[in-house]
Amino acid sequence: MKISLEKIGRRFNREWIFRNISYEFESGNSYAILGANGAGKSTLLQIISGSLSSSEGSISYHHSGKVIEQENIFSNLSLAAPYLELIEEFTLHELIEFHFRFKNYRAGLDRDGLIELLGFKSSEFKIIKNFSSGMKQRVKLALAFASDTDIIMLDEPASNLDKQGSEWYLDLVSEFSSDRLLIVCSNQEQEYSFCTSSLNVTDFK
């Protein structure tokens, strides 16, 4: 999988958040999108994921030599971010079942394996709205990594996680991302220290 950005820019009203970002992301590598709060990291990630359009420039996706249209890229990616809400009326069991109506499991995983990975066996039938913020974040991350997608995109992945949760997140990265394209938005080094390349949004103001 390869994602190519060509002179990407985004503005709100008359103010440019960033301009002229040209960059390539390729499978088998991990990338950090860096910048201070409000710099436009999340905005850029949403553009890359196809959920937000750029104000200028173009973005292309290639898989095994074939072009993927932007409106179809969602089937190739998993995203975990603070602004993505879980369906809080579902139990964990129901949420997992619902999620994997739209995605396939990563090889070797199933519902029970995912619950074991989370360490939430005793909470399988607990309603999501009664989960702590840290538990909800774990669920978002586990769903992203356990889905059989070529791309994983993470925005502030360790938000609401304690030290143990942060270590668990790094274990997920080590176990489930080696052959995939991983993009992490963060300004906290412990969330992206494993990344092999970085793009700083503030360089494109």
ABEGO torsion letter per residue (X at the ends): XBBBBBGBBBBBEABBABBGBBBBBBBGBBBBBBEBBGAGAAAAAAAAAGABBBABEBBBBBBGGBBBBAAAAAAABBBBBAABBBBAABBAAAAAAAAAAABBBBBGBBAAAAAAAAGAAAAAABBAAABBAAAAAAAAAAAAAABBBABBBBBGAABGBBAAAAAAAAAAAAAAAAABBBBBBBABAAAAAABABBBBAAAAX
